[in-house]
Amino acid sequence: MRKASLVLAALLLGLTRSLPSQRRMRLGPTGSSIAIENASGVSHGFMSHGASVALITGDDNETGLTIARYPDLSDSSCTRTLMSYSLDSYYYPVGARGVAPFASTALGLARVAESTLQTPILGSCGTVSTTSQISLGFGLGVWLGAGPDVVALIEGRFFEVPNSGVQSLEARANLSLALGSPRTGEFQAGTVGPAVAALVPVSGPLRARGPLVGVRFRRGLGADVASSHLLWNVNCRVLWLTRNDGANVFGVQAGVALSPALRRAH
């Protein structure tokens, strides 16, 4: 299994090197399927539609704007709709060409229109009120480049609008037309590898039962120490988590990562 994984990674890396340079900008429609649990723990699925525009700002970075409408997020006869305007950041550890994984972060403004159930027996709803909230999104996905002119993105992410009841998992897809002059750049040195971290609570009832295990794509606040073909990283970050009951919990995550150094592509 390990040998097959290494062969697959080498093939994908070779594919991204051999493809032509990606154009600087992409623009296209975005759709998603989102799952939201109600107060009883039952999950309901909904759809959204919108559009995205993004600009490649580096060999491994892309910054974009996404406007999405969620026409119905209610599990009852009452109203709950959402209009989202978000700034998106994409990180591509092997560059934004060919078949490439990415990590995404989104911070935006959400306009939520909703009414609450007043009398459950009769099913009557209160007045619809509209509020503005901050939206947060964190995801992982795959960039699929079909030549220099067409790009598709498939992504799974966690999406939340605090104080609105929208806390969900979302599957998104985007099909874009690539515009502008080709960007010919060098893949910058970086790291991708396993990471282990421990959570140190600052406030709230959150407690960690064990270490956090995952993959580190990018350095946050920390330091890198190079040793031959390996790279050690010590890092820390502040976490903002929201529990199912709506309580906000803050913590500090301290971690150590050991990664193979990725060399500059020529």
Secondary structure, DSSP 8 states (H G I E B T S, - for coil): -HHHHHHHHHHHHHHHHHS---EEEEEEEEEEEEEEE-TTS-EEEEEEEEEEEEEE-SSSEEEEEEEEEES---SSSS-EEEEEEEEEEEE-TT-SSSEEEEEEEEEEEEEEEE--EEETTTTEE---EEEEEEEEEEEEEEEEEETTTEEEEEEEEEEEETTTTEEEEEEEEEEEEEEEEE-------EE-EEEEEEEEEEESS---SS-EEEEE-S--EEEEEEETTEEEEEEEEEEEEE-TTS-EEEEEEEEEEEEEEE----
